[in-house]
């Protein structure tokens, strides 16, 4: 749990004024690759067709990165778009956090490449891996940093899942697209307010989503390559069960902690896992006045990028009005879940 709506600083006392500091979203941005991949193209090697993919997922197309594009390239472009929207320069940044589970390399952090690309020399830069929940995890981390250090923060969710998908696995290859979404945060008196954040991890379910080989537990060798252990793997049935059974209770608890009623929520921006699953879980959340926003139909599941991409799309369409409450909800590998309440 993390309340970013205010932090008292300084020394208290009868003659001391203690300032109230807010973390706000000052700009958002998106970058998706140019290449559009149809259901027919991705479904052929997996033995399924457009009708099957649409019926099971609601996805009609996705974007995949060009061979020369890496996660940091998409992240950098999204960051520049968000910084332009916020009206800040790289020299004003205090911290950069990149949420990704598909880094350019195992090390250094992808955020270091983004820092270099932006010319933000000296800015603290690090990665966060909470898979599809990562952007809200990163938001919580950098929000705490700028509350104490000042300046501006970049939060970027970026993934290139097309590099780790098994073309023959219909359970995964049809779902994922590549992309990046970014937010600029600042401690100012303007912009949408981040009122409350909560983070959860259920390590006992870590086996449900994984890339089995390539780390210290199981280095990737020839035998692993032959067995396809370098590919993303998911127990889709159990992941769906987790979301449908656990998300409603977590949302209820989060809103109670934040001191708002479910009827107060005007907009719902969830992780874009699967459009059919989102339609299934939405009635169980008890958000009768909320509009659910989605980009999954045309971008697919973009991992950690899906929430900031969808938030940016809705913002640029003028969907949010001042004072409205927006619920961001991430869920994915770990298993992990993350929530943020934003007052526009």
Order of alpha helices (4+ residues) and beta strands (2+ residues): beta-beta-alpha-alpha-beta-alpha-beta-alpha-beta-alpha-beta-beta-beta-beta-alpha-beta-alpha-beta-alpha-beta-alpha-alpha-beta-beta
